[in-house]
Amino acid sequence: MACSRNAANEKDGDDCLAEYDYVFQPNILRNKVAFVTGGGSGIGFRITEVLMRHGCKTAIASRKLERVEAAAKKLEEATGVECAAFDVDVRQPERVEKTVDKILDRFGKIDILVNNAAGNFLSPIDGLSYNAFKTVMEIDTLGTFNVTKALYNKWFKEHGGNIINISATVAYKGRSMQLHVGSAKAAIDAMIKHMAVEWGKKGIRINCIAPGPVGGTEGMRRLGGRIPGAEQAKKIIPLQRWGFKTEIADSAVFLASDASSYVAGTVLVVDGGDWLTSTNLPHMADLLKSGM
């Protein structure tokens, strides 16, 4: 079974790695500054940690200031690199712009943007309310645009930069109970292509990472990780396992660094081949009722 070199150190929840095995040079992001939305938990937390372990100062933000302040403290203690916490609702452009101003005041620049803030839950289409669909579209799609546009206006337009959106593979086939998320992520995938075309001449690179099923996250627990047959489902994935948050984070280091200097407008799928072989489950709602 193919396994991550950091598998033994990966943890459930939002705690830093006890040890980290470098695949890139430890200083590959030295003196860089990254802004990670949703950086206080889940995949965003691990991305922030691994960026910091490569010398990158970070700013993390979410709607819950207490969460990101606690996360920033953990991250600084584990890495010895500066991490600043801010509260922001990515659905509100004015608040986003003020947060970008605060980050620029604190660090003097922003080199990397990771659009990770997202909302997700399982719902059949006939049980999906108008407001629920709107909320996911606002957080994922509009939020990604709001933060990207604000940072473009205030920094990237004149200085260039690197943008990484966190997408998903759910739209590639059409997944049960994921209409809202698939719609939002498909829009994000399209967005990077337009931005890459218009902004490349300004020294701006923009790409996506599309994770597959990643263990040790709240998302996995909510999105089917506990249903009957979840362990069996791993065997359908070509690499025979769930992914690790560290693997998504290492992919972010690749896209954030000069290792990917000629990569633009691309979606990097990091899913062990899951979307190629996974079985769609039209009766997912029934499985959830029996296993949750």
BANU-675565 format. One line per field, with one value per residue: x, z negated, y of N, C-alpha, C in turn; residue in three letters. Coordinates in nm, 2 decimals. Each point is the difference from the previous one (the first is absolute). Example, Ala and Ser with C-alpha at 12.3 -4.5 7.8 and 13.67 -1.06 7.14 Angstrom:
2
neast <- (1.32|-0.04)
nup <- (-0.78|0.07)
nnorth <- (-0.57|0.11)
caeast <- (-0.09|0.09)
caup <- (0.00|0.00)
canorth <- (0.12|0.11)
ceast <- (0.09|-0.08)
cup <- (0.00|-0.08)
cnorth <- (0.12|0.11)
aa <- (ala|ser)
REM end
This chain:
292
neast <- (0.08|-0.02|0.10|-0.06|0.11|-0.10|-0.04|0.12|0.03|-0.08|-0.07|-0.10|-0.09|0.00|0.10|0.11|0.07|0.02|0.00|0.09|-0.02|0.10|-0.08|-0.03|0.09|0.04|0.09|-0.07|-0.06|0.13|-0.04|-0.08|-0.11|-0.07|-0.11|-0.04|-0.10|-0.07|0.10|-0.11|-0.04|0.00|-0.03|-0.08|-0.02|-0.01|-0.07|-0.06|-0.01|-0.03|-0.08|-0.04|-0.01|-0.04|-0.02|-0.12|0.00|-0.09|-0.11|-0.07|-0.12|-0.10|-0.12|0.06|0.02|-0.08|-0.06|0.01|-0.04|-0.08|-0.04|0.00|-0.05|-0.08|-0.03|0.00|-0.06|-0.07|-0.01|-0.03|-0.11|-0.01|-0.11|-0.07|-0.09|-0.09|-0.10|-0.06|-0.10|0.05|-0.12|0.08|0.00|-0.08|-0.04|-0.01|-0.04|-0.07|-0.03|-0.02|-0.06|-0.07|-0.02|-0.03|-0.07|-0.04|-0.02|-0.06|-0.05|-0.05|0.07|-0.07|-0.10|-0.05|-0.08|-0.01|-0.05|-0.08|-0.11|-0.02|-0.09|-0.06|-0.05|-0.11|-0.02|-0.09|0.10|0.06|0.01|-0.08|-0.02|-0.02|-0.06|-0.07|-0.01|0.00|-0.09|-0.06|0.01|-0.03|-0.10|-0.10|0.02|0.02|-0.10|-0.07|0.06|-0.02|-0.11|-0.03|0.06|-0.07|-0.11|0.02|0.04|-0.07|-0.09|0.07|-0.02|-0.11|-0.02|-0.03|-0.10|-0.04|-0.09|-0.07|0.01|-0.06|0.00|-0.08|0.04|0.10|-0.07|-0.02|0.01|-0.05|-0.10|0.05|-0.13|-0.03|0.07|-0.05|-0.11|0.02|0.04|-0.10|-0.07|0.05|-0.02|-0.12|-0.01|0.07|-0.07|-0.11|0.02|0.03|-0.10|-0.08|0.04|0.02|-0.04|-0.08|0.05|-0.13|0.03|-0.10|-0.02|-0.05|-0.03|-0.02|-0.02|0.04|-0.05|0.00|0.07|-0.05|-0.10|-0.05|0.05|0.11|0.00|-0.02|0.10|-0.03|0.09|-0.13|-0.03|-0.10|0.11|0.02|0.03|-0.11|-0.06|0.08|-0.05|-0.10|0.06|0.05|0.01|-0.12|-0.01|-0.03|-0.02|0.12|-0.03|0.11|-0.07|-0.11|0.05|0.06|-0.12|-0.05|0.10|-0.03|-0.13|0.03|0.07|0.12|-0.02|-0.11|0.11|-0.02|-0.06|-0.10|-0.11|0.06|-0.08|0.07|-0.03|-0.03|-0.03|0.12|-0.06|-0.04|0.01|0.11|0.00|-0.02|-0.08|-0.08|-0.06|-0.09|0.03|0.09|-0.11|-0.03|0.12|-0.02|-0.12|0.06|0.09|-0.08)
nup <- (0.00|0.09|-0.07|-0.06|0.03|-0.01|0.05|-0.05|0.05|0.09|-0.03|-0.07|0.04|-0.08|0.01|-0.03|0.11|-0.05|0.12|0.08|0.10|0.03|0.10|-0.04|0.05|-0.12|0.07|0.06|-0.11|-0.03|-0.09|0.02|0.05|-0.08|0.07|-0.11|0.08|-0.11|-0.04|-0.08|0.10|-0.02|0.13|-0.02|-0.11|0.06|0.09|-0.09|-0.07|0.10|0.04|-0.12|0.01|0.11|-0.11|0.03|-0.01|-0.09|0.06|-0.11|0.06|-0.08|0.00|-0.05|-0.06|-0.09|0.10|0.08|-0.11|-0.03|0.13|0.01|-0.12|0.04|0.11|-0.07|-0.09|0.10|0.06|-0.10|0.07|0.05|-0.08|0.08|-0.10|0.09|-0.04|0.09|0.06|0.07|-0.05|-0.08|0.12|-0.07|-0.07|0.12|0.05|-0.10|0.01|0.13|-0.03|-0.09|0.09|0.09|-0.10|-0.03|0.12|0.05|0.01|0.11|-0.01|-0.10|0.08|-0.11|0.10|-0.13|-0.04|-0.06|0.06|-0.07|0.05|-0.04|0.12|0.00|0.13|-0.02|-0.08|0.11|-0.10|0.04|-0.13|-0.02|0.11|-0.02|-0.12|0.05|0.09|-0.10|-0.08|0.08|0.08|-0.06|-0.10|0.08|0.07|-0.11|-0.06|0.10|0.02|-0.13|0.00|0.11|-0.04|-0.11|0.07|0.04|0.03|-0.10|-0.08|0.07|0.02|-0.10|0.08|-0.11|0.08|-0.10|0.09|0.09|0.00|-0.09|0.08|-0.01|-0.09|-0.10|-0.12|-0.06|-0.03|0.12|0.04|-0.12|-0.05|0.08|-0.02|-0.13|-0.01|0.08|-0.07|-0.11|0.05|0.03|-0.12|-0.04|0.09|-0.04|-0.12|0.02|0.08|-0.08|-0.10|0.09|0.08|-0.11|0.04|0.03|-0.09|0.06|-0.10|0.01|-0.13|0.06|-0.13|-0.02|-0.04|-0.10|-0.06|-0.12|0.08|-0.04|0.12|-0.03|-0.12|0.06|0.09|-0.09|-0.08|-0.05|0.12|-0.01|0.00|-0.09|-0.09|0.04|-0.01|-0.10|0.01|0.02|-0.09|0.11|-0.08|-0.01|-0.01|-0.12|0.04|0.00|-0.11|-0.05|0.06|-0.05|-0.12|0.03|0.05|-0.11|-0.07|0.07|-0.02|-0.13|0.04|0.03|-0.07|-0.01|0.02|0.07|-0.12|0.09|-0.07|-0.09|0.01|-0.11|0.06|-0.13|0.06|0.03|0.10|-0.12|0.06|0.04|-0.12|-0.07|-0.08|0.09|-0.10|0.09|-0.08|0.02|0.02|0.06|0.06|0.01|0.03|0.06|0.04|0.00)
nnorth <- (-0.12|0.09|0.05|0.10|0.07|0.09|-0.12|-0.04|0.12|-0.04|0.11|-0.06|0.08|0.11|-0.09|0.06|-0.02|-0.11|-0.06|0.06|-0.08|0.08|0.04|0.13|0.09|-0.01|0.06|-0.08|0.03|0.00|0.08|-0.10|0.06|-0.08|0.02|-0.07|0.00|0.00|0.07|0.01|-0.07|-0.13|-0.01|0.10|-0.06|-0.11|0.05|0.08|-0.11|-0.07|0.10|0.00|-0.13|0.07|0.06|-0.03|0.13|-0.01|0.03|-0.04|-0.04|0.03|-0.04|-0.10|0.12|-0.05|-0.06|0.11|0.07|-0.09|-0.01|0.14|-0.01|-0.10|0.07|0.11|-0.07|-0.06|0.11|0.09|0.00|0.13|0.00|0.08|0.03|-0.02|0.08|-0.08|0.05|-0.10|-0.01|0.08|0.06|0.08|-0.11|-0.06|0.12|0.01|-0.13|0.01|0.11|-0.07|-0.10|0.09|0.05|-0.13|-0.05|0.10|-0.13|-0.05|-0.11|-0.06|-0.03|-0.06|-0.02|-0.02|0.12|-0.08|-0.04|-0.10|-0.07|-0.11|0.01|-0.08|0.01|-0.10|-0.02|0.04|0.08|0.10|0.03|-0.13|-0.01|0.10|-0.06|-0.13|0.04|0.06|-0.11|-0.10|0.02|0.07|-0.08|-0.10|0.04|0.02|-0.11|-0.07|0.05|-0.01|-0.12|-0.03|0.06|-0.06|-0.10|-0.10|0.10|0.05|-0.11|-0.05|-0.13|-0.08|-0.05|-0.07|-0.05|-0.03|-0.10|-0.08|-0.13|0.05|0.10|-0.08|-0.06|0.08|0.05|-0.10|0.08|0.03|0.02|0.05|-0.10|-0.09|0.07|0.01|-0.13|-0.04|0.09|-0.05|-0.12|0.05|0.05|-0.10|-0.06|0.07|-0.01|-0.12|0.00|0.06|-0.08|-0.10|0.10|0.00|-0.11|-0.03|-0.10|-0.08|-0.08|-0.12|-0.04|-0.12|0.01|-0.12|-0.12|0.09|-0.09|-0.02|0.01|0.11|0.04|-0.08|0.05|0.12|-0.03|-0.08|0.05|0.01|0.01|-0.10|-0.07|0.10|-0.10|-0.07|0.13|-0.01|-0.12|0.09|0.07|0.04|0.10|-0.05|0.13|0.06|0.13|0.07|0.08|-0.07|-0.09|0.05|0.01|-0.12|-0.04|0.06|-0.07|-0.11|0.03|0.01|-0.10|0.03|-0.11|0.09|0.06|-0.12|-0.01|0.01|0.04|-0.07|-0.10|0.00|-0.11|0.00|-0.11|-0.03|0.08|0.05|0.12|-0.07|-0.05|0.11|-0.07|0.06|0.06|-0.03|-0.10|0.10|0.06|-0.11|0.01|0.13|-0.02|-0.09|0.10|0.11)
caeast <- (-0.08|0.07|-0.03|0.07|0.12|-0.04|-0.12|0.01|-0.01|-0.13|-0.09|-0.14|-0.02|0.09|0.12|0.11|0.08|0.11|0.12|-0.03|0.10|0.00|0.03|0.06|0.09|-0.07|-0.01|-0.05|-0.10|0.06|-0.04|-0.13|-0.11|-0.12|-0.14|-0.08|-0.14|-0.03|0.13|0.00|-0.05|-0.01|0.11|0.06|0.09|0.12|0.06|0.07|0.11|0.11|0.06|0.08|0.11|0.09|0.05|-0.10|-0.08|-0.14|-0.12|-0.12|-0.12|-0.13|-0.11|0.02|0.13|0.06|0.06|0.12|0.10|0.05|0.07|0.12|0.09|0.05|0.09|0.12|0.07|0.05|0.09|0.09|-0.02|-0.11|-0.13|-0.09|-0.14|-0.10|-0.14|-0.06|-0.10|0.04|-0.12|-0.02|0.11|0.06|0.07|0.11|0.10|0.06|0.09|0.12|0.07|0.07|0.11|0.11|0.06|0.08|0.12|0.05|-0.02|-0.06|0.05|-0.08|-0.14|-0.06|-0.15|-0.04|-0.12|-0.10|-0.11|-0.05|-0.09|-0.07|-0.15|-0.06|-0.04|-0.13|0.01|0.09|-0.08|0.05|0.10|0.12|0.07|0.06|0.11|0.12|0.05|0.06|0.13|0.10|0.02|0.01|0.11|0.13|0.01|0.01|0.13|0.10|-0.02|0.05|0.14|0.05|-0.01|0.08|0.14|0.05|0.00|0.13|0.11|-0.01|-0.03|-0.03|-0.13|-0.04|-0.13|-0.03|-0.12|-0.05|-0.03|-0.14|-0.07|0.06|-0.10|-0.13|-0.01|-0.13|-0.01|0.11|-0.03|0.05|0.14|0.05|-0.03|0.10|0.14|0.01|0.02|0.14|0.09|-0.01|0.05|0.15|0.04|-0.02|0.10|0.13|0.01|0.01|0.10|0.13|0.10|0.03|0.08|-0.09|-0.03|-0.11|-0.03|-0.08|0.02|-0.13|0.02|-0.10|-0.03|0.12|-0.03|0.03|-0.06|-0.15|-0.07|-0.01|-0.10|-0.13|-0.03|-0.01|0.11|-0.05|-0.11|0.04|0.08|0.09|0.13|0.00|0.01|0.14|0.06|-0.04|0.10|0.12|0.11|-0.05|-0.01|-0.03|0.12|0.04|0.00|0.13|0.02|-0.06|0.09|0.12|-0.04|-0.01|0.14|0.04|-0.06|0.04|0.15|0.05|0.00|-0.11|0.01|-0.06|-0.13|-0.10|-0.13|-0.01|-0.05|0.08|-0.09|0.08|-0.10|0.04|-0.07|-0.14|-0.12|0.00|-0.06|-0.10|-0.14|-0.10|-0.10|-0.12|-0.08|0.08|-0.09|-0.04|0.12|0.03|-0.10|0.02|0.13|0.04)
caup <- (0.00|0.01|-0.12|-0.02|-0.09|-0.13|-0.05|-0.14|-0.08|0.03|-0.11|0.01|-0.06|0.04|-0.08|0.08|0.01|-0.09|0.09|0.14|0.09|0.11|0.14|0.06|-0.09|-0.11|0.02|0.14|-0.01|-0.09|0.02|0.07|-0.09|0.06|-0.06|0.01|-0.05|-0.06|-0.04|-0.14|-0.02|0.11|0.10|-0.01|-0.11|0.04|0.11|-0.07|-0.08|0.09|0.05|-0.11|-0.02|0.11|-0.02|0.04|-0.10|0.04|-0.06|0.02|-0.03|0.01|-0.06|-0.14|-0.03|-0.11|0.06|0.07|-0.10|-0.07|0.10|0.02|-0.11|0.02|0.12|-0.03|-0.10|0.07|0.12|-0.03|0.11|-0.04|0.06|-0.05|0.01|0.03|0.03|0.12|0.07|0.14|0.08|-0.02|0.06|-0.08|-0.10|0.06|0.04|-0.13|-0.05|0.09|-0.04|-0.13|0.02|0.07|-0.10|-0.09|0.07|0.11|0.13|0.00|0.12|0.03|-0.06|0.01|-0.02|-0.05|-0.07|0.07|-0.08|0.06|-0.07|0.09|0.01|0.13|0.06|-0.04|-0.14|-0.01|0.00|0.08|-0.07|-0.02|0.13|0.01|-0.09|0.05|0.12|-0.05|-0.07|0.08|0.12|-0.02|-0.10|0.08|0.08|-0.08|-0.06|0.12|0.06|-0.10|-0.01|0.13|0.00|-0.11|0.00|0.11|0.12|0.02|-0.05|0.03|-0.12|0.03|-0.06|0.00|-0.05|-0.04|0.07|-0.04|0.11|0.00|0.12|0.12|0.03|-0.05|-0.12|-0.07|-0.11|0.01|0.10|-0.04|0.00|0.13|0.08|-0.05|0.03|0.15|0.03|-0.04|0.10|0.12|-0.04|0.02|0.14|0.05|-0.07|0.05|0.13|-0.01|-0.10|0.01|0.04|-0.12|-0.10|-0.09|0.04|-0.08|0.02|-0.10|-0.04|-0.02|-0.08|-0.01|-0.14|-0.09|-0.14|-0.12|0.01|-0.03|0.12|0.02|-0.10|0.04|0.14|0.03|-0.05|-0.10|0.05|0.02|0.12|0.03|0.01|0.12|0.11|0.03|0.09|0.13|0.04|0.05|-0.10|-0.10|-0.13|0.00|0.00|-0.13|0.01|0.04|0.15|0.06|-0.04|0.08|0.13|-0.01|0.01|0.14|0.08|-0.05|0.02|0.14|0.06|0.10|0.06|0.13|-0.01|-0.02|0.05|-0.01|-0.12|-0.04|-0.08|-0.10|-0.05|0.01|0.11|-0.04|0.09|0.11|-0.03|-0.11|0.04|-0.05|-0.09|0.00|-0.12|-0.12|-0.11|-0.07|-0.07|-0.11|-0.11|-0.06|-0.06|-0.07)
canorth <- (0.12|0.13|0.08|0.13|0.00|0.06|-0.06|-0.03|0.12|0.07|-0.01|0.05|0.13|0.11|0.00|0.00|-0.13|-0.02|0.01|0.03|-0.05|0.10|-0.04|0.12|0.06|0.07|0.15|0.03|0.12|0.10|0.15|0.01|0.02|-0.06|0.03|-0.12|0.01|-0.13|-0.06|-0.04|-0.14|-0.10|0.00|0.14|0.00|-0.08|0.08|0.11|-0.06|-0.05|0.12|0.06|-0.09|0.03|0.14|0.10|0.07|-0.01|0.06|-0.09|0.07|-0.07|0.08|-0.02|0.05|-0.08|-0.12|0.02|0.05|-0.13|-0.07|0.07|-0.02|-0.14|0.00|0.07|-0.08|-0.12|0.03|0.11|0.10|0.09|-0.02|0.10|-0.05|0.11|-0.05|0.05|-0.07|0.01|0.04|0.14|0.06|0.11|-0.06|-0.06|0.10|0.05|-0.10|0.01|0.12|-0.03|-0.09|0.07|0.09|-0.08|-0.07|0.08|-0.06|-0.13|-0.07|-0.12|-0.01|-0.13|0.01|-0.13|0.01|-0.08|-0.05|-0.13|-0.10|-0.09|0.03|-0.03|0.12|0.04|0.05|0.12|0.13|0.11|0.07|-0.09|0.00|0.14|0.02|-0.06|0.08|0.13|-0.02|-0.06|0.07|0.14|0.03|-0.01|0.12|0.12|0.01|0.01|0.13|0.10|-0.01|0.05|0.15|0.07|-0.05|-0.08|0.07|0.07|-0.07|-0.14|-0.09|-0.14|-0.03|-0.14|-0.03|-0.14|-0.04|-0.13|-0.08|-0.05|0.04|-0.07|-0.10|0.02|-0.09|0.00|0.09|0.10|0.10|0.14|0.01|-0.02|0.12|0.11|-0.03|0.01|0.14|0.04|-0.06|0.08|0.13|0.00|0.00|0.14|0.08|-0.04|0.06|0.15|0.06|-0.05|0.10|0.08|-0.08|-0.07|-0.14|-0.04|-0.15|-0.06|-0.14|-0.07|-0.12|-0.11|-0.02|0.02|-0.04|0.09|0.14|0.01|-0.03|-0.14|-0.05|0.04|-0.03|-0.15|-0.08|-0.09|-0.09|-0.14|-0.03|0.10|-0.06|-0.08|0.09|0.03|-0.10|0.04|0.10|-0.07|0.00|-0.09|0.06|0.14|0.09|0.06|0.14|0.04|-0.02|0.12|0.11|-0.01|0.05|0.15|0.05|-0.01|0.10|0.13|0.02|0.01|-0.13|0.00|0.13|0.01|-0.06|0.10|-0.04|-0.15|-0.07|-0.12|-0.10|-0.08|-0.09|-0.14|-0.06|-0.03|0.03|-0.08|-0.14|-0.01|-0.03|0.09|-0.06|0.08|-0.02|0.04|0.05|-0.12|-0.05|0.09|-0.03|-0.13|-0.01|0.11)
ceast <- (0.09|-0.04|0.09|0.12|-0.03|-0.12|0.01|-0.02|-0.13|-0.10|-0.14|-0.01|0.10|0.11|0.12|0.07|0.11|0.13|-0.05|0.11|0.00|0.03|0.06|0.10|-0.07|-0.01|-0.06|-0.10|0.05|-0.03|-0.12|-0.11|-0.13|-0.12|-0.08|-0.14|-0.04|0.12|0.00|-0.04|0.02|0.12|0.07|0.10|0.13|0.08|0.08|0.12|0.12|0.06|0.10|0.13|0.10|0.04|-0.10|-0.08|-0.15|-0.10|-0.11|-0.12|-0.12|-0.10|0.02|0.14|0.07|0.06|0.13|0.11|0.06|0.09|0.14|0.10|0.07|0.10|0.13|0.09|0.07|0.11|0.10|-0.01|-0.12|-0.13|-0.10|-0.14|-0.10|-0.14|-0.05|-0.11|0.02|-0.12|-0.02|0.12|0.07|0.08|0.13|0.11|0.06|0.10|0.13|0.09|0.08|0.12|0.12|0.06|0.09|0.13|0.06|-0.02|-0.08|0.04|-0.09|-0.14|-0.05|-0.15|-0.05|-0.14|-0.12|-0.11|-0.05|-0.08|-0.06|-0.15|-0.05|-0.05|-0.14|-0.01|0.08|-0.08|0.07|0.12|0.13|0.08|0.07|0.12|0.12|0.06|0.07|0.13|0.11|0.03|0.02|0.11|0.13|0.02|0.03|0.14|0.11|-0.01|0.06|0.15|0.07|0.00|0.11|0.15|0.04|0.00|0.13|0.12|0.01|-0.03|-0.04|-0.13|-0.03|-0.14|-0.02|-0.14|-0.04|-0.03|-0.15|-0.08|0.04|-0.10|-0.14|-0.01|-0.13|0.02|0.11|-0.02|0.06|0.15|0.06|-0.02|0.10|0.14|0.02|0.03|0.14|0.10|0.00|0.06|0.15|0.04|-0.01|0.11|0.14|0.03|0.02|0.11|0.14|0.11|0.04|0.08|-0.08|-0.02|-0.12|-0.03|-0.09|0.06|-0.14|0.03|-0.11|-0.03|0.12|-0.04|0.04|-0.06|-0.15|-0.08|-0.02|-0.11|-0.14|-0.05|0.01|0.11|-0.04|-0.11|0.05|0.07|0.10|0.15|0.02|0.02|0.15|0.06|-0.03|0.10|0.13|0.12|-0.05|-0.01|-0.06|0.13|0.03|0.00|0.14|0.03|-0.06|0.09|0.13|-0.03|-0.01|0.14|0.05|-0.05|0.04|0.15|0.04|0.01|-0.11|0.00|-0.07|-0.14|-0.10|-0.14|-0.03|-0.06|0.08|-0.09|0.09|-0.10|0.03|-0.07|-0.15|-0.11|0.00|-0.07|-0.11|-0.14|-0.09|-0.11|-0.13|-0.09|0.08|-0.08|-0.04|0.11|0.04|-0.10|0.03|0.14|0.04|-0.07)
cup <- (0.00|-0.12|-0.01|-0.09|-0.13|-0.07|-0.15|-0.09|0.02|-0.12|0.04|-0.06|0.04|-0.10|0.10|0.00|-0.11|0.07|0.14|0.09|0.12|0.13|0.08|-0.10|-0.11|0.02|0.13|0.00|-0.10|0.04|0.08|-0.11|0.07|-0.08|0.03|-0.06|-0.05|-0.05|-0.14|-0.02|0.13|0.09|0.00|-0.11|0.04|0.11|-0.07|-0.07|0.10|0.08|-0.10|-0.02|0.11|0.00|0.03|-0.12|0.05|-0.07|0.03|-0.05|0.01|-0.08|-0.16|-0.04|-0.11|0.06|0.07|-0.09|-0.07|0.10|0.02|-0.11|0.01|0.11|-0.03|-0.10|0.07|0.10|-0.03|0.11|-0.04|0.07|-0.07|0.03|0.02|0.02|0.12|0.05|0.15|0.09|0.00|0.06|-0.08|-0.11|0.05|0.03|-0.13|-0.05|0.08|-0.04|-0.13|0.02|0.07|-0.10|-0.09|0.07|0.11|0.14|-0.02|0.13|0.05|-0.06|0.02|-0.04|-0.05|-0.07|0.08|-0.10|0.07|-0.10|0.10|0.00|0.14|0.06|-0.04|-0.14|-0.01|0.01|0.09|-0.07|-0.02|0.13|0.01|-0.10|0.04|0.12|-0.05|-0.07|0.10|0.13|-0.01|-0.10|0.07|0.09|-0.08|-0.05|0.12|0.06|-0.09|0.00|0.13|0.00|-0.09|0.01|0.13|0.13|0.03|-0.03|0.04|-0.12|0.05|-0.08|0.01|-0.05|-0.04|0.06|-0.05|0.13|0.02|0.12|0.12|0.05|-0.03|-0.12|-0.07|-0.12|-0.01|0.11|-0.03|0.00|0.14|0.09|-0.04|0.05|0.15|0.04|-0.03|0.10|0.13|-0.02|0.02|0.14|0.06|-0.07|0.05|0.14|-0.01|-0.08|0.01|0.04|-0.11|-0.10|-0.10|0.05|-0.09|0.04|-0.10|-0.04|-0.03|-0.09|0.02|-0.15|-0.08|-0.14|-0.10|0.01|-0.04|0.12|0.03|-0.09|0.04|0.13|0.03|-0.06|-0.10|0.05|0.02|0.14|0.03|0.01|0.13|0.12|0.04|0.10|0.15|0.05|0.05|-0.11|-0.13|-0.14|0.02|0.01|-0.14|0.03|0.05|0.15|0.07|-0.02|0.08|0.14|0.01|0.00|0.14|0.09|-0.05|0.03|0.14|0.06|0.10|0.08|0.14|0.00|-0.03|0.06|-0.01|-0.13|-0.03|-0.09|-0.09|-0.07|0.01|0.11|-0.03|0.10|0.12|-0.02|-0.10|0.06|-0.05|-0.07|0.01|-0.12|-0.13|-0.12|-0.09|-0.08|-0.12|-0.11|-0.07|-0.08|-0.09|-0.14)
cnorth <- (0.12|0.09|0.12|-0.02|0.06|-0.07|-0.03|0.12|0.07|-0.02|0.04|0.14|0.10|0.02|-0.01|-0.14|-0.01|0.01|0.02|-0.05|0.08|-0.08|0.11|0.05|0.08|0.15|0.04|0.11|0.10|0.14|0.02|0.03|-0.06|0.03|-0.13|0.02|-0.14|-0.07|-0.05|-0.14|-0.08|0.01|0.14|0.01|-0.07|0.08|0.11|-0.05|-0.03|0.12|0.07|-0.08|0.02|0.15|0.11|0.05|-0.01|0.08|-0.09|0.08|-0.09|0.09|-0.01|0.04|-0.09|-0.13|0.03|0.05|-0.13|-0.07|0.07|-0.03|-0.14|0.00|0.07|-0.08|-0.12|0.04|0.11|0.11|0.08|-0.04|0.10|-0.05|0.12|-0.06|0.07|-0.09|0.02|0.04|0.15|0.07|0.11|-0.05|-0.07|0.10|0.06|-0.10|0.00|0.12|-0.03|-0.09|0.07|0.10|-0.08|-0.05|0.08|-0.05|-0.13|-0.07|-0.11|0.01|-0.14|0.02|-0.13|0.01|-0.07|-0.04|-0.13|-0.08|-0.09|0.03|-0.05|0.13|0.04|0.04|0.13|0.13|0.10|0.06|-0.08|0.00|0.14|0.02|-0.06|0.07|0.13|-0.02|-0.05|0.09|0.15|0.03|-0.01|0.12|0.12|0.02|0.02|0.14|0.11|0.00|0.05|0.15|0.06|-0.05|-0.07|0.07|0.07|-0.08|-0.15|-0.08|-0.14|-0.03|-0.15|-0.01|-0.14|-0.03|-0.14|-0.08|-0.03|0.03|-0.08|-0.11|0.04|-0.09|0.02|0.10|0.11|0.10|0.13|0.01|-0.02|0.12|0.11|-0.03|0.01|0.14|0.05|-0.06|0.09|0.14|0.01|0.02|0.14|0.09|-0.03|0.07|0.16|0.05|-0.06|0.10|0.09|-0.08|-0.07|-0.14|-0.04|-0.15|-0.05|-0.13|-0.06|-0.12|-0.11|-0.02|0.00|-0.04|0.10|0.14|-0.01|-0.02|-0.15|-0.06|0.03|-0.05|-0.15|-0.08|-0.10|-0.09|-0.14|-0.01|0.11|-0.05|-0.08|0.09|0.04|-0.09|0.03|0.11|-0.06|-0.01|-0.06|0.07|0.14|0.08|0.05|0.15|0.05|-0.01|0.12|0.12|0.00|0.05|0.15|0.06|0.00|0.12|0.14|0.04|0.01|-0.14|-0.01|0.13|0.02|-0.07|0.11|-0.05|-0.14|-0.05|-0.12|-0.09|-0.08|-0.09|-0.15|-0.08|-0.02|0.03|-0.08|-0.13|0.00|-0.03|0.10|-0.07|0.08|-0.01|0.03|0.04|-0.12|-0.06|0.08|-0.02|-0.13|0.00|0.12|0.01)
aa <- (met|ala|cys|ser|arg|asn|ala|ala|asn|glu|lys|asp|gly|asp|asp|cys|leu|ala|glu|tyr|asp|tyr|val|phe|gln|pro|asn|ile|leu|arg|asn|lys|val|ala|phe|val|thr|gly|gly|gly|ser|gly|ile|gly|phe|arg|ile|thr|glu|val|leu|met|arg|his|gly|cys|lys|thr|ala|ile|ala|ser|arg|lys|leu|glu|arg|val|glu|ala|ala|ala|lys|lys|leu|glu|glu|ala|thr|gly|val|glu|cys|ala|ala|phe|asp|val|asp|val|arg|gln|pro|glu|arg|val|glu|lys|thr|val|asp|lys|ile|leu|asp|arg|phe|gly|lys|ile|asp|ile|leu|val|asn|asn|ala|ala|gly|asn|phe|leu|ser|pro|ile|asp|gly|leu|ser|tyr|asn|ala|phe|lys|thr|val|met|glu|ile|asp|thr|leu|gly|thr|phe|asn|val|thr|lys|ala|leu|tyr|asn|lys|trp|phe|lys|glu|his|gly|gly|asn|ile|ile|asn|ile|ser|ala|thr|val|ala|tyr|lys|gly|arg|ser|met|gln|leu|his|val|gly|ser|ala|lys|ala|ala|ile|asp|ala|met|ile|lys|his|met|ala|val|glu|trp|gly|lys|lys|gly|ile|arg|ile|asn|cys|ile|ala|pro|gly|pro|val|gly|gly|thr|glu|gly|met|arg|arg|leu|gly|gly|arg|ile|pro|gly|ala|glu|gln|ala|lys|lys|ile|ile|pro|leu|gln|arg|trp|gly|phe|lys|thr|glu|ile|ala|asp|ser|ala|val|phe|leu|ala|ser|asp|ala|ser|ser|tyr|val|ala|gly|thr|val|leu|val|val|asp|gly|gly|asp|trp|leu|thr|ser|thr|asn|leu|pro|his|met|ala|asp|leu|leu|lys|ser|gly|met)
REM end
